[in-house]
């Protein structure tokens, strides 16, 4: 399995560019680009669903797989002149709505959908001030600290998933998160 490089650890705009390029290369027949894309999307979707399904975490992986399958089967509907990640998150949102419909008879969910409207906009490309500040702070850290923090603390990946994506050992990932958070704390204290 190819290793996902640190190119997925950049800011949101560069992440959009890389994911879109991998998708288009995959559509053109580059199997490795498509595999890298699916691995990266799985990580993003996993974090997306985990945040919204905290009461039923066992359903997250099924929704990730269903969404990846829907992306694959609907890949011909993507317009290359449009942003890529809003298209992805629209599919994820529809899968989430379908899940809530099937579950509504079993357990009531109180998740206001208006909070998810941001997934249809390019706001993901134009990160808000807090994300920009965090990105600036993270850029000051070495990759051994920055990437584990981004993958684990921001995207919600596990230690094992982060180790696989970064090429670091699991213990190095844990150390990187610990040292990186400590360094971020010191940077924030200096700025305040």
N, C-alpha and C positions, 0 to 999 in steps of 0.2 A: 504494500500500500504506500503511495507516495506521501512524503511528509509535507504538511502544510507549512509554508514558510511564514516568516514574520510579516509578510505583506498584508495579512489580514488583521494585523494589530494596529494599523494606522487610524487616522481620524475617520469620521463617518463618510466624508466626501470621497476620500481615496478608497475606502472600503467599497463604496458604491461602484466606483470605476473598475476596481479589480473583480468584483463579483460579476458585474455586467460583461466584462471582457471574457472571463472564464465561461460564462453562459454562452456567449456568442461563439467562442471557440468550440465549445461542446456541441453546439448546433451544427457547426461546420465539420464535425466528425472527430475532433480531438478528444479521445476517450479519457485521457489523463486530466485534461482541463475540466471535463464534466465531472469526473470523480472528485477532484479537488473542490469544485463548486458544491457538490452535494454534501461533502463532509463539512464544509464551512456553513452551508445553509442549515444543516442539521443542528449545529451548535447554536446558531442564532435562533432557530425555531424552538429549540429546547428551552432556551432562556425565556423567550416570548411566552410559551405556554406555561412554564413553571410559575411565572409571575401572576398569571391569571387563574391557575388551577391549584392553588396551594392546598385547598381542601381535598383534592383528589389527585395526588401526585402520581398515582399508578397509571393514570390516563395519558400523561404527558408523552411518553414514548410512542404510544399508538397514534396520537395526533401528529407527532413529528413525521412518522412514517406515512400516514395518510396524506399529509400535506406535501411531502416530497413526491409521492406518487402522483398527486394532482398536478404539481408543477411539471413533472415529466410528461404527463399525458396532455397537458394544456400548453406545452412549450411553443407550439405553433401559433398561439394567440398573442404572444408577446410582440409588441411593436418596438423595433430597435431604436426608434427615435425618442422613446419615452424612458423615464427613470426606471431602473430595474427593481430596487428594493420595495417601492410602494406596490408594484405588481405582485411581488412575493408575499408581502404582508396582507394584501387584499385576499389572496388565496388562503392564507393562514387564518384570517378573520372569518372567512366563510366556513372553514372547517371547524373553527371554534363555535360559531353560531349553530352549525349542524349538531355539534356535540351537545350544546346546551338544550337544543330541541329534543334530542333523544333522551336526555337525562331529566328533563323537566317533570316528568311523571314520577321519578324516583326521589329526587331531592331538589328543593328549590335553590336556585343560584341567584344571588343578588349582585350581578356584575353589570353596572351601567355601561352600555355599549358606546355612549357618547364620549367616554374617556378614550376610546380606541380610534377616534376619528383622525388622530395624528398619523396613523399608518397609511392614510390615503394621500397625504400631502408630501411635499418635498421637504417638510420640516426636518426629516431625518437627515437630509443633506445639509441643511442650514442649522446646525446644532445650536441649542439655546446657550445662553451665557454660562450656565453652570457646567455644561458639557465642554464648552470651549476652555473654561478655566481648568477643569480636570484634565483635559487633553494636554494643555500647556504644562501642567504640573507633571503629568506622566512622561512627557517628552524629555524631561530633565533626568529621568531615571535610566540606568542601563537596561538593555533588553532582558537580562536575566531577572530583573525585578518588574519592569514595566509589563512585559507580555503575560506573566502569570497573574498579575493583578487584573489586567484587562480581561483575560479569559475567565478567571475564576470569580472575581468580585463584581465585574460589570456584566459579563455575558452569562454568568451562572454555570459555567462548566465545572466538572469534577476535577480532582487532582490528576486522575489518570487521563482524562480527555485533554487536559492542558499539557500534560507531559507529552502526549502523542503529537499534539499540534506544534509544540515548540521544540521538540527534540531533546528536552531536558529530562533528567530523571525525576521521579515523583518526589524524592526528598529535596532535590534542587528547586522544584516548583514551590514546595512548602517554605523553604528557606527564602526564596525570592519574594514570595508574598509577605512574609514576616518582615524582612529587611526593607522591602519597598514601602510597606505601610508605615513603618517607622520613619523612613526618609521623607515620605509625604507629609507626615505629621510635623516634622521639623521644618519643612518648606512652608507649610501653612502658618506655623507659628511665627516664622520670620516675616511673612507678608502681612500679618495682622498686628 
